[in-house]
Amino acid sequence: MAQKEKSKHVLVMVPDTSVHETPGCRDEAEIRGSMGASHGPVLKQNVDSETLALNIEQSVGEVGEMLSRIDPKIGETWEIKSVSVGLSINTDGSVGIAAAGLENSLKLKLIPRKKKEDLGF
């Protein structure tokens, strides 16, 4: 009888916003997990690696399509040099652009298209 192939998983840890910190809590070390005290409580979940890979591929494709619609030339002065995108992975394996508070992690690095002398600096 062939041995059943073991499924592969990735451990995903996310901040647990449902647990409020209570100083001196009996299970504080367990709640905080391996992320350390400075990061607050976390949720841990094993996510199927194939599902995670497909969701990352889909998210990257959607970001790529959005970026392909943007002209890298910004007016006559600037040009996009690079784009940095942070992806957020949830414990259910869903993937999207990472957000912290009201900030999303989509960063554009611009470079001048003209010589510095022509720009006045």
C-alpha positions as a printed Julia matrix, in Angstrom:
121×3 Matrix{Float64}:
  0.0    0.0     0.0
  1.38   3.37   -1.02
  2.2    5.72    1.79
 -0.14   8.72    1.87
  1.67  11.94    0.94
  1.92  14.25    3.91
  0.34  17.66    3.26
  2.62  20.65    3.7
  1.63  23.59    5.83
  2.97  27.02    6.66
  2.58  28.43   10.17
  0.91  31.84    9.95
  0.91  34.19   12.94
 -1.17  37.37   13.08
 -1.94  39.88   15.84
 -4.91  38.78   17.93
 -7.11  41.84   18.2
 -9.8   39.95   20.08
 -7.67  39.44   23.2
 -7.08  42.46   25.39
 -3.85  42.57   27.33
 -4.29  42.04   31.03
 -1.15  42.6    33.12
 -0.37  39.52   35.17
 -2.63  37.29   33.09
 -1.98  33.63   33.96
 -1.69  32.61   30.3
  0.15  35.72   29.12
  3.19  33.82   27.81
  0.99  31.38   25.89
 -1.21  34.17   24.48
  1.81  36.12   23.27
  3.35  33.09   21.6
  6.79  33.2    20.06
  6.5   36.76   18.72
  7.61  38.2    22.07
  6.08  40.55   24.59
  6.57  43.7    22.53
  4.25  42.48   19.78
  1.21  41.6    21.87
 -0.98  38.52   21.59
 -0.94  36.45   18.4
 -3.08  33.86   16.67
 -1.29  30.88   15.12
 -2.71  28.71   12.38
 -1.28  26.14    9.98
 -2.26  27.01    6.41
 -2.02  24.61    3.47
  1.04  25.67    1.46
 -0.67  25.03   -1.91
 -3.64  27.24   -0.96
 -1.28  29.92    0.29
  0.82  29.79   -2.89
 -2.28  30.14   -5.09
 -3.57  33.09   -3.04
 -0.18  34.84   -3.16
  0.02  34.26   -6.93
 -3.48  35.72   -7.38
 -2.73  38.78   -5.24
  0.56  39.46   -6.99
 -1.22  39.14  -10.35
 -3.89  41.65   -9.29
 -1.23  44.11   -8.08
  0.69  43.59  -11.32
 -2.39  44.32  -13.41
 -3.07  47.5   -11.43
  0.54  48.66  -11.8
  0.55  47.93  -15.54
 -2.12  50.63  -15.93
  0.06  53.28  -14.31
  2.38  55.32  -16.53
  5.86  55.23  -14.95
  6.32  58.87  -16.0
  4.88  61.31  -13.47
  4.44  64.59  -15.28
  7.57  66.01  -16.86
  9.67  65.83  -13.72
  9.44  62.42  -12.07
  9.53  58.74  -12.97
  8.72  55.66  -10.91
 11.98  53.85  -10.16
 10.61  51.0    -8.08
  7.49  49.71   -6.4
  7.42  47.88   -3.07
  4.32  45.94   -2.05
  3.81  44.29    1.32
  1.39  41.38    1.35
 -0.68  40.48    4.39
 -1.45  36.83    5.03
 -4.36  35.91    7.29
 -4.72  32.71    9.29
 -7.33  31.44    6.82
 -4.76  31.72    4.0
 -6.26  34.82    2.42
 -3.75  37.32    1.01
 -3.98  41.05    0.29
 -1.99  44.26    0.41
 -0.77  44.67    3.98
 -2.23  47.5     5.99
 -1.26  48.98    9.33
 -3.83  51.37   10.68
 -4.75  53.64    7.8
 -1.53  53.06    5.85
 -1.21  50.48    3.11
  2.14  49.02    2.22
  2.37  50.05   -1.4
  5.41  52.28   -1.78
  6.62  54.02   -4.92
 10.19  55.27   -5.24
 10.48  58.22   -7.6
 13.55  59.54   -9.43
 13.92  62.81  -11.31
 13.57  62.49  -15.1
 15.65  65.59  -15.71
 19.11  66.65  -14.61
 19.35  68.13  -11.13
 20.41  71.48  -12.59
 17.2   71.63  -14.65
 15.14  70.92  -11.55
 16.73  73.74   -9.52
 18.61  71.66   -6.94
